Amino acid sequence: MHPILFEIGPFTLRWYGTMIATACLVGYWVVRGEAQRNSIAVEKVEEFLLFAIVAAVIGARLYYVAFTEPEFSGTIHLRPWRSGGADLPFMELSWAG
């Protein structure tokens, strides 16, 4: 499968980002419906989903840095000036070797 869905000038939309966004939206829709059906406060569910999605993105980035990139070896460095990609634009936790 080609990783790029489409490009318009400098903007590139990739399949994996589209699929992750779709999964988050469908999950939100399903959980919201179940919360209403079971008389659970929708605000609490929305707050939980916000934290769950942020934690999942951070956890995925940490897994990527820890287990898939051979260039990250040695000491841990927190570099707030370097972008970590779409998932962590404010910092990158990496292993400097």
Phi, psi and omega per residue, in radians:
M1 nan 2.345 3.106
H2 -1.247 2.251 -3.040
P3 -1.235 -0.325 -3.073
I4 -1.733 2.177 3.093
L5 -1.303 -0.926 3.025
F6 -2.856 2.838 3.114
E7 -2.252 2.376 3.017
I8 -2.280 1.806 -3.076
G9 1.058 -2.244 -3.141
P10 -1.408 -0.156 -3.112
F11 -1.478 2.185 3.104
T12 -2.142 2.192 3.077
L13 -1.849 2.138 -3.094
R14 -1.784 2.698 -3.109
W15 -1.078 -0.776 -3.052
Y16 -1.108 -0.665 3.094
G17 -1.146 -0.693 3.107
T18 -1.128 -0.729 -3.141
M19 -1.192 -0.684 3.114
I20 -1.140 -0.781 3.123
A21 -1.100 -0.722 3.112
T22 -1.106 -0.757 3.123
A23 -1.094 -0.717 3.110
C24 -1.120 -0.757 -3.133
L25 -1.179 -0.756 3.117
V26 -1.147 -0.721 3.093
G27 -1.066 -0.743 3.093
Y28 -1.064 -0.777 -3.115
W29 -1.082 -0.795 -3.129
V30 -1.156 -0.828 -3.105
V31 -1.149 -0.666 3.107
R32 -1.102 -0.755 3.103
G33 -1.100 -0.736 3.107
E34 -1.158 -0.648 3.112
A35 -1.116 -0.757 3.124
Q36 -1.147 -0.705 -3.120
R37 -1.150 -0.579 -3.106
N38 -1.754 0.238 3.098
S39 1.004 0.752 3.051
I40 -1.796 2.449 -3.122
A41 -1.052 2.120 -3.105
V42 -1.115 -0.567 3.130
E43 -1.083 -0.685 3.112
K44 -1.148 -0.701 3.127
V45 -1.152 -0.742 3.124
E46 -1.102 -0.722 3.120
E47 -1.123 -0.753 3.102
F48 -1.073 -0.774 -3.121
L49 -1.105 -0.644 3.099
L50 -1.052 -0.845 3.129
F51 -1.175 -0.656 -3.131
A52 -1.132 -0.730 -3.135
I53 -1.189 -0.751 3.111
V54 -1.097 -0.768 3.125
A55 -1.113 -0.665 3.126
A56 -1.139 -0.711 3.134
V57 -1.172 -0.771 3.123
I58 -1.143 -0.747 3.107
G59 -1.093 -0.692 3.107
A60 -1.123 -0.691 3.124
R61 -1.170 -0.743 3.115
L62 -1.103 -0.701 3.083
Y63 -1.081 -0.779 3.139
Y64 -1.037 -0.821 -3.118
V65 -1.163 -0.712 -3.049
A66 -1.320 -0.583 -2.951
F67 -2.116 -0.234 -3.044
T68 -2.034 -0.312 -3.095
E69 -1.808 1.934 3.132
P70 -1.175 -0.353 -3.138
E71 -1.241 -0.332 3.129
F72 -1.616 1.628 3.096
S73 -2.534 2.492 3.139
G74 1.956 -2.278 -3.054
T75 -1.475 2.550 3.097
I76 -1.411 2.328 3.059
H77 -2.239 2.397 3.031
L78 -1.837 1.944 -3.073
R79 -1.976 1.637 -3.084
P80 -1.227 -0.293 -3.104
W81 -1.484 -0.213 -3.098
R82 -1.841 2.257 -3.111
S83 -1.230 2.413 3.095
G84 -1.704 0.223 -3.118
G85 1.776 -2.963 -3.086
A86 -1.159 -0.436 -3.078
D87 -1.427 -0.573 3.092
L88 -2.336 1.333 -3.081
P89 -1.244 -0.259 -3.057
F90 -1.687 -0.279 3.129
M91 -2.850 2.851 3.033
E92 -2.362 2.153 3.045
L93 -1.644 2.048 -3.080
S94 -2.462 2.893 3.097
W95 -1.758 2.016 3.133
A96 -1.598 2.306 -3.079
G97 -2.172 nan nan
